[in-house]
Structures are given as structure tokens and as C-alpha cells.
Amino acid sequence: MPTLKRTQMYIQEDMLIKLKKKADAEKTTIAGIVRNAVSEFLGKEKAKDWAKDPLWSMVGASSSKEKDLSVNHDKYLYGKGK
């Protein structure tokens, strides 16, 4: 599986609105649509649909009153500091 790299791009507002609607309708992400379009443009295989990955369903599956979990996760999981 190829490594994904974060990038930033500018896109016209009307195109972004259409992309958001398409992503919602297809139950995927804008990033997935863009990856697939670029892969097709470059003549490569279709990019993986990450929304269909079983692990993706875990996103948002839990909640906590703690607001610093990403920073202090070791403290909460193992009782250790950073």
C-alpha cells in the first residue's frame, strides 16, 4: 500500500461545493475523489477507497470529556506522562 502524503491545494469555491455534494452522495471524502481523479488522469489504478476500509468505521466511535487526548494519550491509557 502506498504511503499517503498530506498536501494543500487551492480550488474554486463552486468546484468545492460540487465536490462536497458528490462526496456526501457517494459516502466518501473529497480527498478520495481527488486521489481517484489524479490516478485516472495519470493512468494508474484506481486509488483505494478508504471509506470502505473496516477501520474507517471506528472514526468517531467513542467520545470523552477529556479534551487533550491526542496530547496526553499515554497518561490516560497507561498512567504515564508524555
Number of C-alpha atoms within 10 A of each C-alpha: 4 6 5 6 5 5 5 5 4 6 8 7 9 8 10 13 11 12 17 15 13 15 16 12 9 11 11 16 17 17 13 16 18 13 16 18 15 14 14 13 9 9 9 11 9 12 16 13 14 13 14 11 10 8 9 11 10 9 7 7 7 6 7 7 6 9 9 10 13 8 10 15 14 13 12 12 9 8 10 10 10 8
